[in-house]
């Protein structure tokens, strides 16, 4: 005889389903045209569950930005975990940032496109994420200076300039599909590294072209 007692739902699983549904709808329709009712229906949750986890649509949107930022930071840490301090860590961190933006096109669109022009709260969140990753890149640049891989530079200014360049390229790609993903790593990454006096070896540049193909994977909308 089946157990008549219903199995309680895991709150974290429910929250995850709501975020997944919201990501899809925000990416397709934009913040203003997305409705909580659509998110409720798409997530298979109740309106009460949505409002339990997220008091309003704004908090739901900001939670998506935080989720993607957490995924991005985790991918960077994983990419550099086995590498000694130096310029190679800088390279791997940049590759991880660009590949993660490319792999998760929908979250990138939410962060870099949808959040623009939605008001000071959204802009502050976008700037918070940009600063978070610029300072992470700065940390790896400081290490590269310490071990002598690059000459002393203003690593803070370099890191913010690099993040600005990455954002602009990814925004254009999100809107237009251009430049072709292979070009983002094979052209932009060596350019950024040359700006601090580091020249790629030819065989390393060739490897970057292959890595760039990961940016072609635009189907995923659910960061893991």
MODELLER restraints for C-alpha pairs under 7 A, 6 or more apart:
rsr = mdl.restraints
at = mdl.atoms
rsr.add(forms.Gaussian(group=physical.xy_distance, feature=features.Distance(at['CA:15:A'], at['CA:53:A']), mean=6.58, stdev=0.5))
rsr.add(forms.Gaussian(group=physical.xy_distance, feature=features.Distance(at['CA:17:A'], at['CA:43:A']), mean=5.45, stdev=0.5))
rsr.add(forms.Gaussian(group=physical.xy_distance, feature=features.Distance(at['CA:18:A'], at['CA:39:A']), mean=6.82, stdev=0.5))
rsr.add(forms.Gaussian(group=physical.xy_distance, feature=features.Distance(at['CA:18:A'], at['CA:43:A']), mean=5.20, stdev=0.5))
rsr.add(forms.Gaussian(group=physical.xy_distance, feature=features.Distance(at['CA:18:A'], at['CA:50:A']), mean=6.84, stdev=0.5))
rsr.add(forms.Gaussian(group=physical.xy_distance, feature=features.Distance(at['CA:19:A'], at['CA:64:A']), mean=6.49, stdev=0.5))
rsr.add(forms.Gaussian(group=physical.xy_distance, feature=features.Distance(at['CA:20:A'], at['CA:222:A']), mean=6.18, stdev=0.5))
rsr.add(forms.Gaussian(group=physical.xy_distance, feature=features.Distance(at['CA:21:A'], at['CA:39:A']), mean=5.68, stdev=0.5))
rsr.add(forms.Gaussian(group=physical.xy_distance, feature=features.Distance(at['CA:21:A'], at['CA:42:A']), mean=5.66, stdev=0.5))
rsr.add(forms.Gaussian(group=physical.xy_distance, feature=features.Distance(at['CA:21:A'], at['CA:43:A']), mean=5.27, stdev=0.5))
rsr.add(forms.Gaussian(group=physical.xy_distance, feature=features.Distance(at['CA:22:A'], at['CA:39:A']), mean=5.51, stdev=0.5))
rsr.add(forms.Gaussian(group=physical.xy_distance, feature=features.Distance(at['CA:23:A'], at['CA:64:A']), mean=6.94, stdev=0.5))
rsr.add(forms.Gaussian(group=physical.xy_distance, feature=features.Distance(at['CA:23:A'], at['CA:107:A']), mean=6.83, stdev=0.5))
rsr.add(forms.Gaussian(group=physical.xy_distance, feature=features.Distance(at['CA:24:A'], at['CA:221:A']), mean=6.91, stdev=0.5))
rsr.add(forms.Gaussian(group=physical.xy_distance, feature=features.Distance(at['CA:25:A'], at['CA:34:A']), mean=6.16, stdev=0.5))
rsr.add(forms.Gaussian(group=physical.xy_distance, feature=features.Distance(at['CA:26:A'], at['CA:34:A']), mean=5.91, stdev=0.5))
rsr.add(forms.Gaussian(group=physical.xy_distance, feature=features.Distance(at['CA:26:A'], at['CA:110:A']), mean=6.92, stdev=0.5))
rsr.add(forms.Gaussian(group=physical.xy_distance, feature=features.Distance(at['CA:27:A'], at['CA:106:A']), mean=5.57, stdev=0.5))
rsr.add(forms.Gaussian(group=physical.xy_distance, feature=features.Distance(at['CA:27:A'], at['CA:109:A']), mean=6.44, stdev=0.5))
rsr.add(forms.Gaussian(group=physical.xy_distance, feature=features.Distance(at['CA:27:A'], at['CA:110:A']), mean=5.94, stdev=0.5))
rsr.add(forms.Gaussian(group=physical.xy_distance, feature=features.Distance(at['CA:30:A'], at['CA:114:A']), mean=6.26, stdev=0.5))
rsr.add(forms.Gaussian(group=physical.xy_distance, feature=features.Distance(at['CA:31:A'], at['CA:114:A']), mean=6.56, stdev=0.5))
rsr.add(forms.Gaussian(group=physical.xy_distance, feature=features.Distance(at['CA:36:A'], at['CA:57:A']), mean=6.74, stdev=0.5))
rsr.add(forms.Gaussian(group=physical.xy_distance, feature=features.Distance(at['CA:40:A'], at['CA:46:A']), mean=5.92, stdev=0.5))
rsr.add(forms.Gaussian(group=physical.xy_distance, feature=features.Distance(at['CA:40:A'], at['CA:47:A']), mean=5.78, stdev=0.5))
rsr.add(forms.Gaussian(group=physical.xy_distance, feature=features.Distance(at['CA:40:A'], at['CA:50:A']), mean=6.82, stdev=0.5))
rsr.add(forms.Gaussian(group=physical.xy_distance, feature=features.Distance(at['CA:54:A'], at['CA:60:A']), mean=5.47, stdev=0.5))
rsr.add(forms.Gaussian(group=physical.xy_distance, feature=features.Distance(at['CA:65:A'], at['CA:111:A']), mean=5.87, stdev=0.5))
rsr.add(forms.Gaussian(group=physical.xy_distance, feature=features.Distance(at['CA:68:A'], at['CA:107:A']), mean=6.40, stdev=0.5))
rsr.add(forms.Gaussian(group=physical.xy_distance, feature=features.Distance(at['CA:68:A'], at['CA:223:A']), mean=6.63, stdev=0.5))
rsr.add(forms.Gaussian(group=physical.xy_distance, feature=features.Distance(at['CA:69:A'], at['CA:129:A']), mean=6.59, stdev=0.5))
rsr.add(forms.Gaussian(group=physical.xy_distance, feature=features.Distance(at['CA:71:A'], at['CA:223:A']), mean=6.52, stdev=0.5))
rsr.add(forms.Gaussian(group=physical.xy_distance, feature=features.Distance(at['CA:71:A'], at['CA:224:A']), mean=6.74, stdev=0.5))
rsr.add(forms.Gaussian(group=physical.xy_distance, feature=features.Distance(at['CA:72:A'], at['CA:97:A']), mean=6.43, stdev=0.5))
rsr.add(forms.Gaussian(group=physical.xy_distance, feature=features.Distance(at['CA:72:A'], at['CA:100:A']), mean=6.24, stdev=0.5))
rsr.add(forms.Gaussian(group=physical.xy_distance, feature=features.Distance(at['CA:75:A'], at['CA:96:A']), mean=6.10, stdev=0.5))
rsr.add(forms.Gaussian(group=physical.xy_distance, feature=features.Distance(at['CA:76:A'], at['CA:93:A']), mean=5.17, stdev=0.5))
rsr.add(forms.Gaussian(group=physical.xy_distance, feature=features.Distance(at['CA:76:A'], at['CA:96:A']), mean=5.26, stdev=0.5))
rsr.add(forms.Gaussian(group=physical.xy_distance, feature=features.Distance(at['CA:76:A'], at['CA:97:A']), mean=6.56, stdev=0.5))
rsr.add(forms.Gaussian(group=physical.xy_distance, feature=features.Distance(at['CA:79:A'], at['CA:92:A']), mean=6.00, stdev=0.5))
rsr.add(forms.Gaussian(group=physical.xy_distance, feature=features.Distance(at['CA:79:A'], at['CA:93:A']), mean=6.55, stdev=0.5))
rsr.add(forms.Gaussian(group=physical.xy_distance, feature=features.Distance(at['CA:79:A'], at['CA:96:A']), mean=6.47, stdev=0.5))
rsr.add(forms.Gaussian(group=physical.xy_distance, feature=features.Distance(at['CA:80:A'], at['CA:89:A']), mean=5.52, stdev=0.5))
rsr.add(forms.Gaussian(group=physical.xy_distance, feature=features.Distance(at['CA:80:A'], at['CA:92:A']), mean=6.05, stdev=0.5))
rsr.add(forms.Gaussian(group=physical.xy_distance, feature=features.Distance(at['CA:80:A'], at['CA:93:A']), mean=6.49, stdev=0.5))
rsr.add(forms.Gaussian(group=physical.xy_distance, feature=features.Distance(at['CA:83:A'], at['CA:89:A']), mean=6.18, stdev=0.5))
rsr.add(forms.Gaussian(group=physical.xy_distance, feature=features.Distance(at['CA:85:A'], at['CA:143:A']), mean=5.71, stdev=0.5))
rsr.add(forms.Gaussian(group=physical.xy_distance, feature=features.Distance(at['CA:85:A'], at['CA:144:A']), mean=6.38, stdev=0.5))
rsr.add(forms.Gaussian(group=physical.xy_distance, feature=features.Distance(at['CA:86:A'], at['CA:143:A']), mean=5.71, stdev=0.5))
rsr.add(forms.Gaussian(group=physical.xy_distance, feature=features.Distance(at['CA:86:A'], at['CA:144:A']), mean=3.92, stdev=0.5))
rsr.add(forms.Gaussian(group=physical.xy_distance, feature=features.Distance(at['CA:86:A'], at['CA:147:A']), mean=6.26, stdev=0.5))
rsr.add(forms.Gaussian(group=physical.xy_distance, feature=features.Distance(at['CA:86:A'], at['CA:149:A']), mean=6.08, stdev=0.5))
rsr.add(forms.Gaussian(group=physical.xy_distance, feature=features.Distance(at['CA:87:A'], at['CA:144:A']), mean=5.09, stdev=0.5))
rsr.add(forms.Gaussian(group=physical.xy_distance, feature=features.Distance(at['CA:87:A'], at['CA:149:A']), mean=5.96, stdev=0.5))
rsr.add(forms.Gaussian(group=physical.xy_distance, feature=features.Distance(at['CA:89:A'], at['CA:140:A']), mean=6.38, stdev=0.5))
rsr.add(forms.Gaussian(group=physical.xy_distance, feature=features.Distance(at['CA:90:A'], at['CA:137:A']), mean=6.78, stdev=0.5))
rsr.add(forms.Gaussian(group=physical.xy_distance, feature=features.Distance(at['CA:90:A'], at['CA:140:A']), mean=5.49, stdev=0.5))
rsr.add(forms.Gaussian(group=physical.xy_distance, feature=features.Distance(at['CA:90:A'], at['CA:141:A']), mean=6.22, stdev=0.5))
rsr.add(forms.Gaussian(group=physical.xy_distance, feature=features.Distance(at['CA:99:A'], at['CA:214:A']), mean=6.23, stdev=0.5))
rsr.add(forms.Gaussian(group=physical.xy_distance, feature=features.Distance(at['CA:99:A'], at['CA:215:A']), mean=5.49, stdev=0.5))
rsr.add(forms.Gaussian(group=physical.xy_distance, feature=features.Distance(at['CA:101:A'], at['CA:108:A']), mean=5.63, stdev=0.5))
rsr.add(forms.Gaussian(group=physical.xy_distance, feature=features.Distance(at['CA:102:A'], at['CA:215:A']), mean=4.19, stdev=0.5))
rsr.add(forms.Gaussian(group=physical.xy_distance, feature=features.Distance(at['CA:102:A'], at['CA:216:A']), mean=6.78, stdev=0.5))
rsr.add(forms.Gaussian(group=physical.xy_distance, feature=features.Distance(at['CA:102:A'], at['CA:217:A']), mean=6.88, stdev=0.5))
rsr.add(forms.Gaussian(group=physical.xy_distance, feature=features.Distance(at['CA:102:A'], at['CA:218:A']), mean=6.67, stdev=0.5))
rsr.add(forms.Gaussian(group=physical.xy_distance, feature=features.Distance(at['CA:103:A'], at['CA:214:A']), mean=6.63, stdev=0.5))
rsr.add(forms.Gaussian(group=physical.xy_distance, feature=features.Distance(at['CA:103:A'], at['CA:215:A']), mean=5.44, stdev=0.5))
rsr.add(forms.Gaussian(group=physical.xy_distance, feature=features.Distance(at['CA:103:A'], at['CA:217:A']), mean=5.18, stdev=0.5))
rsr.add(forms.Gaussian(group=physical.xy_distance, feature=features.Distance(at['CA:103:A'], at['CA:218:A']), mean=5.55, stdev=0.5))
rsr.add(forms.Gaussian(group=physical.xy_distance, feature=features.Distance(at['CA:103:A'], at['CA:220:A']), mean=6.58, stdev=0.5))
rsr.add(forms.Gaussian(group=physical.xy_distance, feature=features.Distance(at['CA:104:A'], at['CA:218:A']), mean=6.28, stdev=0.5))
rsr.add(forms.Gaussian(group=physical.xy_distance, feature=features.Distance(at['CA:104:A'], at['CA:220:A']), mean=5.58, stdev=0.5))
rsr.add(forms.Gaussian(group=physical.xy_distance, feature=features.Distance(at['CA:104:A'], at['CA:221:A']), mean=5.61, stdev=0.5))
rsr.add(forms.Gaussian(group=physical.xy_distance, feature=features.Distance(at['CA:104:A'], at['CA:223:A']), mean=6.57, stdev=0.5))
rsr.add(forms.Gaussian(group=physical.xy_distance, feature=features.Distance(at['CA:105:A'], at['CA:174:A']), mean=6.85, stdev=0.5))
rsr.add(forms.Gaussian(group=physical.xy_distance, feature=features.Distance(at['CA:105:A'], at['CA:218:A']), mean=5.47, stdev=0.5))
rsr.add(forms.Gaussian(group=physical.xy_distance, feature=features.Distance(at['CA:105:A'], at['CA:221:A']), mean=6.77, stdev=0.5))
rsr.add(forms.Gaussian(group=physical.xy_distance, feature=features.Distance(at['CA:106:A'], at['CA:221:A']), mean=5.32, stdev=0.5))
rsr.add(forms.Gaussian(group=physical.xy_distance, feature=features.Distance(at['CA:107:A'], at['CA:221:A']), mean=6.62, stdev=0.5))
rsr.add(forms.Gaussian(group=physical.xy_distance, feature=features.Distance(at['CA:109:A'], at['CA:174:A']), mean=6.33, stdev=0.5))
rsr.add(forms.Gaussian(group=physical.xy_distance, feature=features.Distance(at['CA:111:A'], at['CA:126:A']), mean=6.70, stdev=0.5))
rsr.add(forms.Gaussian(group=physical.xy_distance, feature=features.Distance(at['CA:112:A'], at['CA:171:A']), mean=6.34, stdev=0.5))
rsr.add(forms.Gaussian(group=physical.xy_distance, feature=features.Distance(at['CA:113:A'], at['CA:171:A']), mean=6.85, stdev=0.5))
rsr.add(forms.Gaussian(group=physical.xy_distance, feature=features.Distance(at['CA:115:A'], at['CA:122:A']), mean=5.58, stdev=0.5))
rsr.add(forms.Gaussian(group=physical.xy_distance, feature=features.Distance(at['CA:115:A'], at['CA:123:A']), mean=6.59, stdev=0.5))
rsr.add(forms.Gaussian(group=physical.xy_distance, feature=features.Distance(at['CA:115:A'], at['CA:126:A']), mean=6.93, stdev=0.5))
rsr.add(forms.Gaussian(group=physical.xy_distance, feature=features.Distance(at['CA:116:A'], at['CA:123:A']), mean=6.44, stdev=0.5))
rsr.add(forms.Gaussian(group=physical.xy_distance, feature=features.Distance(at['CA:130:A'], at['CA:163:A']), mean=6.95, stdev=0.5))
rsr.add(forms.Gaussian(group=physical.xy_distance, feature=features.Distance(at['CA:134:A'], at['CA:159:A']), mean=4.98, stdev=0.5))
rsr.add(forms.Gaussian(group=physical.xy_distance, feature=features.Distance(at['CA:134:A'], at['CA:160:A']), mean=5.17, stdev=0.5))
rsr.add(forms.Gaussian(group=physical.xy_distance, feature=features.Distance(at['CA:134:A'], at['CA:163:A']), mean=6.08, stdev=0.5))
rsr.add(forms.Gaussian(group=physical.xy_distance, feature=features.Distance(at['CA:135:A'], at['CA:159:A']), mean=6.93, stdev=0.5))
rsr.add(forms.Gaussian(group=physical.xy_distance, feature=features.Distance(at['CA:137:A'], at['CA:159:A']), mean=5.76, stdev=0.5))
rsr.add(forms.Gaussian(group=physical.xy_distance, feature=features.Distance(at['CA:138:A'], at['CA:155:A']), mean=5.42, stdev=0.5))
rsr.add(forms.Gaussian(group=physical.xy_distance, feature=features.Distance(at['CA:138:A'], at['CA:156:A']), mean=5.59, stdev=0.5))
rsr.add(forms.Gaussian(group=physical.xy_distance, feature=features.Distance(at['CA:138:A'], at['CA:159:A']), mean=5.35, stdev=0.5))
rsr.add(forms.Gaussian(group=physical.xy_distance, feature=features.Distance(at['CA:141:A'], at['CA:155:A']), mean=6.16, stdev=0.5))
rsr.add(forms.Gaussian(group=physical.xy_distance, feature=features.Distance(at['CA:142:A'], at['CA:155:A']), mean=6.54, stdev=0.5))
rsr.add(forms.Gaussian(group=physical.xy_distance, feature=features.Distance(at['CA:144:A'], at['CA:150:A']), mean=6.04, stdev=0.5))
rsr.add(forms.Gaussian(group=physical.xy_distance, feature=features.Distance(at['CA:145:A'], at['CA:151:A']), mean=5.99, stdev=0.5))
rsr.add(forms.Gaussian(group=physical.xy_distance, feature=features.Distance(at['CA:145:A'], at['CA:152:A']), mean=5.67, stdev=0.5))
rsr.add(forms.Gaussian(group=physical.xy_distance, feature=features.Distance(at['CA:150:A'], at['CA:196:A']), mean=6.70, stdev=0.5))
rsr.add(forms.Gaussian(group=physical.xy_distance, feature=features.Distance(at['CA:150:A'], at['CA:197:A']), mean=6.51, stdev=0.5))
rsr.add(forms.Gaussian(group=physical.xy_distance, feature=features.Distance(at['CA:150:A'], at['CA:198:A']), mean=6.72, stdev=0.5))
rsr.add(forms.Gaussian(group=physical.xy_distance, feature=features.Distance(at['CA:162:A'], at['CA:192:A']), mean=6.76, stdev=0.5))
rsr.add(forms.Gaussian(group=physical.xy_distance, feature=features.Distance(at['CA:172:A'], at['CA:178:A']), mean=6.50, stdev=0.5))
rsr.add(forms.Gaussian(group=physical.xy_distance, feature=features.Distance(at['CA:173:A'], at['CA:179:A']), mean=6.04, stdev=0.5))
rsr.add(forms.Gaussian(group=physical.xy_distance, feature=features.Distance(at['CA:181:A'], at['CA:212:A']), mean=5.96, stdev=0.5))
rsr.add(forms.Gaussian(group=physical.xy_distance, feature=features.Distance(at['CA:181:A'], at['CA:213:A']), mean=6.25, stdev=0.5))
rsr.add(forms.Gaussian(group=physical.xy_distance, feature=features.Distance(at['CA:181:A'], at['CA:215:A']), mean=5.41, stdev=0.5))
rsr.add(forms.Gaussian(group=physical.xy_distance, feature=features.Distance(at['CA:181:A'], at['CA:216:A']), mean=5.85, stdev=0.5))
rsr.add(forms.Gaussian(group=physical.xy_distance, feature=features.Distance(at['CA:182:A'], at['CA:209:A']), mean=5.66, stdev=0.5))
rsr.add(forms.Gaussian(group=physical.xy_distance, feature=features.Distance(at['CA:182:A'], at['CA:212:A']), mean=4.70, stdev=0.5))
rsr.add(forms.Gaussian(group=physical.xy_distance, feature=features.Distance(at['CA:182:A'], at['CA:213:A']), mean=5.58, stdev=0.5))
rsr.add(forms.Gaussian(group=physical.xy_distance, feature=features.Distance(at['CA:184:A'], at['CA:212:A']), mean=6.75, stdev=0.5))
rsr.add(forms.Gaussian(group=physical.xy_distance, feature=features.Distance(at['CA:185:A'], at['CA:208:A']), mean=5.96, stdev=0.5))
rsr.add(forms.Gaussian(group=physical.xy_distance, feature=features.Distance(at['CA:185:A'], at['CA:209:A']), mean=6.37, stdev=0.5))
rsr.add(forms.Gaussian(group=physical.xy_distance, feature=features.Distance(at['CA:185:A'], at['CA:212:A']), mean=5.25, stdev=0.5))
rsr.add(forms.Gaussian(group=physical.xy_distance, feature=features.Distance(at['CA:186:A'], at['CA:205:A']), mean=6.35, stdev=0.5))
rsr.add(forms.Gaussian(group=physical.xy_distance, feature=features.Distance(at['CA:186:A'], at['CA:208:A']), mean=5.44, stdev=0.5))
rsr.add(forms.Gaussian(group=physical.xy_distance, feature=features.Distance(at['CA:186:A'], at['CA:209:A']), mean=4.84, stdev=0.5))
rsr.add(forms.Gaussian(group=physical.xy_distance, feature=features.Distance(at['CA:186:A'], at['CA:212:A']), mean=6.89, stdev=0.5))
rsr.add(forms.Gaussian(group=physical.xy_distance, feature=features.Distance(at['CA:190:A'], at['CA:200:A']), mean=6.35, stdev=0.5))
rsr.add(forms.Gaussian(group=physical.xy_distance, feature=features.Distance(at['CA:193:A'], at['CA:199:A']), mean=6.83, stdev=0.5))
